Every structure is written in C-alpha cells, then in structure tokens.
Amino acid sequence: MEELQRDYKKCIEFALWMYDRQTYDEKNKGETIEDNGIGFNSPDFKFLKDMLYCLKDKTPFVERDVINWVHVHLHPRLIKYKKQYQEYDTKKTPH
C-alpha cells in the first residue's frame, strides 16, 4: 500500500474502485448499509462520497487541490482497507 502514498493517481483509482463496490442503495442514500466487507465503512463513505462522485464524473479540478485532498483526507482513510487493496492490486496486475 505504500505506493498509494507516492502515487496520488493510483490512490484515486483504488478509491474509485472501492466506491464502485458500494451498492446502488448505498450510493443513493450516501451511507454504507450493508456489512459485507466490500467498499467503505459508513463514516469514510459519508466523508468521501461527494468528492469521489465528482472525480468519477470527471469534474474539473485544479490538480494541486486534488493532490492535497488525496494526501490529507483520502490516503489516511485508505490505509485500513489493506485486504481490499490486495484484492484490487491482484485484479489490476496482469498475470
């Protein structure tokens, strides 16, 4: 997971992968409902959902603002999702 600290784009890519794993109802309600070990926990999802939605929608941002947001808000939250990161990394690495 240390590469997430060095590469803000990979950090965003992983976070968007996690966001995509939230259920349809969770995305619509803006909170984690299912306790299925997939996606974000409720406090993280509530905090990150708006920015992740904008990033997914390719809303234009100033790059330095995105980098700052990733390092201050996103990366510290992603550290706890090590098990999901291993799954993500396995799927993204060509075999």
N, C-alpha and C positions, 0 to 999 in steps of 0.2 A: 504493500500500500504506500510505500514511501515515494513511488513515482507520482502519486496524486499530489503530493506536496510540491514537487518540482514542475509538474505539467498541469497548468490550470485547465487546459482544454480536455485533458483526459479526466480530470476531476468532474468537469461539467458533463462529459459523456457518460461517466458512471452514474452521476446523479440523475441524468435524464433516463437512463436505463432503469434505475430504481423507480423513478416517477412513473414510467410506463407500466411498471408492475403493480401499481396501485389499482384497485378495482375501479370500475366505472362509477359505482356509487360513492366510493371514497373521493374520487376526483370531483364529482358533482357536489358533494357535501363539504369538501375541503377538510376532511379529517379521516384518520385511519379508523376503520370499523372492524375489519377482520383481524383476528390474531392468528395469522397464518405463516408468519416468519418471512413474508415477502413484502418488499417495499419498505417504506419508512415507518418508524413508530409515530404515534399521534402528535406529540409535541414538535418533533422535527418536521413532519409533513405540514402542520399548520404554519410553521415559520417559513418553510422553504417553498411552498406550493406556488405562490404568486410569481416569484422570480423564475422558478423552473418552468412554469407555464409560458412566461414571456420568452425565455431562452428557447424553448421548444418551438414556439411560434415565430422564432427568428426576429423578434422585436429588436430594432437597432439600439445599441448601447455604445457608450464610449468604452473602449477596450480596457483602459486603466481602471475604470469603475467596476467592470466585471471581474478583473483580476483581484482587485481589493475585496470585493464581495466574496469571491471564492476563498481567499486566504483567511479572511476574518470570520465569515459565517458558515460557508459550506464545508470546507475541509475539516474543521474541528468536529463537525457533526458526523461526517462520513467515517471517521476512524472506528466507530463502534460497529460498523457493518462489514467487518472483516470476512465473515463467512459468505455473505452475498458477493463481496468483491472477488473472492476466489472463484465463485461460480461465473461471474461476469468475465473475469480475466481468462478463464478456461474457454469460454464461448468465443471470446474475441481473438484468442491466439490461434493462428492456423496450425493444424496438426499435419 
